[in-house]
Amino acid sequence: MKQLFFILLFSLLQCNTASLLAQNQPEDVALEKDDFQDSFFESLKQKGIENYDKAIIELEKCLKIQPNNATIYFELGKNYFEAKEYKKAFESFEKATKLDPTNRWFWAGMYDVCFETKEFEKAIPIVLKLIEFKKEYKEDLVSLYMNTNQYDNALELINELNDQVGKLEMRTLYKAQILEDPKYHSSERINLLEQIKKNPKEESNYVALIFLYNKQNQEVLAQEIAKKLELEIPNSDWAKVSLFKSYLKNNDGENAVKAMNFVLGSLKIDQKIKHRMLNEFLLFIKDKPQFDTDLEKAISYFDTDKSVEVAKEIGKFYHNKKNWEKAIRFYEIQLKKIPDDLETALLLFECYTEKGDFDVIEKKADSFIQIYPTQPEFYYYLGLSNNQKGAFKKAKDILESGLDFVIENPKLEINFNIQLGEAYNGLGDMKKKEYYFSKAESALKNKN
C-alpha cells in the first residue's frame, strides 16, 4: 500500500513539474529531476521515523526546484503539524489550496490545524469550502456553530440535517441546549408543526413539541399534541406519558393507572421519567385508598432498578405524614426484596412502636438480632416490647446485653437507660430504677 501511495504521489509531482522542467536543457532537467526525487523520498523516509525537522529541510530543497508545487506545500504542512508548529502548518496548507483549490485534502489540512488550536471561528469558512467536496462536513459545521455561539445558524442546520439524513444523538443534545433559550421556542414550534404535518408517523417530532409546550407551561396544547400522537400512533409510549398527566389533572384515576402501567412496562421510556410518574401518582392517591393495590403493582416494575429503592422511598413518604399503616406496608415490601436492609428495618420498628404493636416488635426484633447480633437498636426494641408486656426480667437482661454495643449514640443510650429504669421499676428494685433514670436525665441535660 505504501509503495502504491508513493507511486501515485510521485505521478502527481511529475505532472506538476512537467511544464517547469521543459524550459531547461535536457541534462539540467535530468539533474533537477534526480535531486527532486532524492529530496522528496528522503522527506518521506524522515517523516516515517518522526524526524520532522529533517523532513522539512528535504521538502524545502524540493521547493527550491519547484516553488509552485502544491503537493510539496501539503507535505510541509503535515510535517509542521506533527511537529506542533501550527502557524507554519496552516500557512503551508493554505499555500497549497491557493495553488490547487480543487484538492479537498489541502483544505482538510487547514481544518485540522484550526481544530487542534481550537480556532473554531477561523475554521468555519474552511469547512464551508469542504462541504462543497463532501456533505458530511455539515456535521462538523454544526459543532463549530455551537462552539462559536452561533445558535441561529446551528438550529437551522440541525433542522435541515434532521430532515435530510435523520436525527443523531449529538445533534439532539445540541438542539436541547439551544432550546433552553425561550427566544427559539416560537421558531422551533413552527418547525415541529411543519414536520408533524409532513410526516405524521414520526413520533419524535410529537415528543419534542409536547416537551416544548410543557416547558412553556402550555399544558392544554401539550395534551392536544399527545392526543394527535395517540391517534396517529396508537401504541405510542410517549403519548401515554403525556396523557397520564392529563388524566391526573382531570381526576381520572382509572385511565391514569392504565397509562402509568403501560409506560412503566415500556423499554423506551427513561427510568427518571418513570420515577417522576410514580411520584405524581403517589401524590394523587394520598387520600384515595382505593388505589393502594395499583401503587403496589407499580412498585413491582422497579424490582430490578438499583438506582432508587422505590418501596422504601414510598414508605418514607407515608412515614413523614405519620401514616403508620401505609409506611409499614411499603417498608415490609422493601424488606421482602432485601431482608437485611438495616435502614428500612429501623424505620419499620419506629412505625410499629408508634402503633403500639409490641407483639410484632418482639418477634421481629428477635429475628433481626440473629442477623445483626451487635446492632444495639434491635436489643432496645426487644427490651421495650418486653417491658410493655410486663416481662421485666427478660427486658432487663436484653437491655443490659444491648447497652454494651452502644457507641457514641447519646440518644440511644438515653433510651436504653429509660427502659432499664422501667424494667427495674417493674422488678421492684427502686435503687437501680433511680440509678438508670438519673443517668438518662443527666445525659439528656448534657445533650441539650
Secondary structure, DSSP 8 states (H G I E B T S, - for coil): -HHHHHHHHHHHHHHHHHHHHTTS-HHHHHHHHHHHHHHHHHHHHHHHTT-HHHHHHHHHHHHHH-TT-HHHHHHHHHHHHHTT-HHHHHHHHHHHHHH-TT-HHHHHHHHHHHHHTT-HHHHHHHHHHHHHH-TTHHHHHHHHHHHTT-HHHHHHHHHHHHHHH---HHHHHHHHHHTTSGGGHHHHHHHHHHHHHH-TT-HHHHHHHHHHHHHTT-HHHHHHHHHHHHHHSTT-HHHHHHHHHHHHHTT-HHHHHHHHHHHHT-SSS-HHHHHHHHHHHHHHTTT-GGGHHHHHHHHHTTTT-SS--HHHHHHHHHHHTT-HHHHHHHHHHHHHHSTT-HHHHHHHHHHHHHHT-HHHHHHHHHHHHHH-TT-HHHHHHHHHHHHHTT-HHHHHHHHHHHHTT--S-HHHHHHHHHHHHHHHHHHT-HHHHHHHHHHHHHHHHHH-
